Amino acid sequence: MSENIENSKKMVERELQFYSKSSRVSYYDIVLDRGEGALLYDVDGNEYIDLLASASATNTGHCHPKVVKAIQEQADMLVHYTPAYIWHTPEVELAEKLAKLAPGDSPKKVAFGNSGSDANDAVIKFARAYTGRPYIISFIGSYHGSTYGSMSLSAISLGMRRKMGPLLPGIYHVPYPNIYQEGIYEMSEEEQVEHFFKPIEEMFKYYVPVKETAAFVLEPIAGDLGIVPAPKLFWKKLHEFCQEHGILFAIDEVNQGLGRTGKMWSIDHYDIEPDIMVVGKSIASGMPLSAIIAKAEIMDSLSAPAHLFTTAGNPICCAASLATLEVIEEEHLAERSEKLGKNARERFEAMKEKYNFIGFIHGAGLNMGVTIIDPETKQKDQMSALKIVTRAFQKGVCVITIAESVIRFQPPLVITEEQLDKALNVLDECMQELLDGKLSDDLISGERGW
Ligand SMILES: Cc1ncc(COP(=O)(O)O)c(C=O)c1O
């Protein structure tokens, strides 16, 4: 239980005077002190089981000894030199490793960045350069980052649009094939695909010339939409359409990559070789590193200084990334995600039997979304979802909501079975408290959540 958070409170109050409100979605007013595996500790000594993994950025867990050792050793050798001018060993090794690790057999090349956002900017640059076409299509409900380019690809919140426009021109959005909606879920897969392909056909018929379209940018499994896997047939059809029309198929693995979904890459669930992919977050266990990895001929379409950053490909970040990739492989974290995810799914399904406010449960592996609804209207119920996660937090489980009322379940992949069980018991208890009318509106103070 996190009843005493006095030290945190003081520090939060101090920081709020100096920190921009643009840069934090408020959930819980605690200050972290340290982390270990799937456990977090705040400055008052409270312990939390982490079901958020720093927004899927610490798949290897907090302070994995191997990653920490790599960081320490590299810090002793060379803290920084920019690959924009001169090579260094970890960058050379990592570029090769990522190029070989990307899905498909075509030769790939890599460029480093500092964040998932700038990697998505790179997609726009390379797709336009390679195809000589201006238009990019992405999906409603997607989050691709917070730079102007990646924000223009995103379409998830007016908070990312208001007062900042105009955004990058030439980017259009179509509905994400989110089958987890009443009336659509019940359709056959073919009908679902037809349903979601219609707006695309209309777009190309009425307002976007297909021959001037450079790329589709997509998450195979949409993270911020609520961890929503798209139907297999849909990506297959879209990929075929792209190939037929010379449009690049570009995927964002920033949130869903690196073993999160039960496979190394989320696109591995779809047997498609993307033309371009971007990685970030867990690629270096949360150290600031991202990469665009694309077919060599696409990456050869631009020359310096089209896409370079002084601190991109920093030696310590690259060393952390090499160690991270080894941990994912050696500890079979993708397989672990799949296995533990099956147990978690059973637990959520059992909760759904008990609680009529649980709607769809989506995703697989240690990567799921549990939608909380109003049982009568069947509409999303943000307040109830916030109450459940806030109460869970009070009981020592760090979990948040996304997509209005979806409980975001993305623990570090190293979480122990015991920790997982304990965290799921807490969620179950909190849902029971909600059902019993024990969670009042006062639980949620001020502006909270997405
Ligand atoms: C799918 C996806 N792409 C890109 C980003 C942006 O990454 P970053 O915050 O590192 O810029 C995020 C971050 O949440 C993401 O979830």
The ligand as an ORCA input file, in Angstrom:
! r2SCAN-3c Opt
* xyz 0 1
  C       3.965      3.572    -31.407
  C       4.801      4.712    -30.949
  N       5.564      5.359    -31.840
  C       6.332      6.386    -31.483
  C       6.351      6.847    -30.190
  C       7.188      8.022    -29.825
  O       8.320      7.618    -29.150
  P       9.099      8.685    -28.239
  O       8.207      9.051    -27.125
  O      10.335      7.925    -27.819
  O       9.453      9.821    -29.114
  C       5.576      6.186    -29.226
  C       5.590      6.656    -27.822
  O       4.735      6.414    -27.028
  C       4.785      5.097    -29.612
  O       4.019      4.442    -28.729
*
